[in-house]
Amino acid sequence: MTHRVALVCLGNICRSPMADVVLEHRLAEAGIDDVVVSSSGTGDWHVGQAMDERAAATLSAAGYDPTRHRARTFTADWFDEQDLILTMDASNHADVLALATRDEHRDKVRMYRSFDPEADRPDAEVPDPWFGGPEGFDDVLAMVERTTAGIVRHLAHDRD
């Protein structure tokens, strides 16, 4: 059975697409081929656009391929299409939950960093690097890579 994971941030051009690319890469490395990963944003400003150039450059420098990404918007129909929905910050989390119409929808939604062993609390956020310099994207990538390891372990365990 295919498992579907969605990653959600604000505009779907920085954090969630970075997490998407890294998660797909790490799942392939782990030999897990029955998980479909997607990403979206709670806002629609960037629909159809490629990933932010700084995010793409950061991923490329680390050996990942960011070229396939095109921004999409999270809508209520995603709840029926996804098994796990991971939000990048409290605002994204609240926006996604506001679209949930059933308890089983809300039960699918978690904070992304709930899988991060270094998160200092259950609602720890992935900071938005949009307004900062390149170091913000490096910091997000480090956080994403660390958190992805926990997500891959969780998904591997769900398969057993």
C-alpha angles and dihedrals in degrees: 000000000000117000118209124208125186125195117203134194133150108279101005094234104096124018106022095042090049089052090046094054094046094046093050090048094049093045089054090049089052092050092243105144102161097074121092115202125199137165137207143165132239089228126061101213096109103035110154094012126124122248118288108279092236092052091047092048091050091051093045092050088054093051100261127128111235097170102101098060122114119173120250136179125244111239133177093262089068089075092069092045098049136066096194128022116193119194124202101216142007093264092053089045092053092045092052093046090050088063093051113106099178137042091243088058093052091046090062094058122092137156110264094231092055081094094051113105089205096051107120095209137015093257097048111150136222102235117235108246094193098107098037136072131270093284089068090059090048090052091049091049091052090049091046094049092049093047093044090061089060092046092051090050090050093049093046089051091050089057093057 
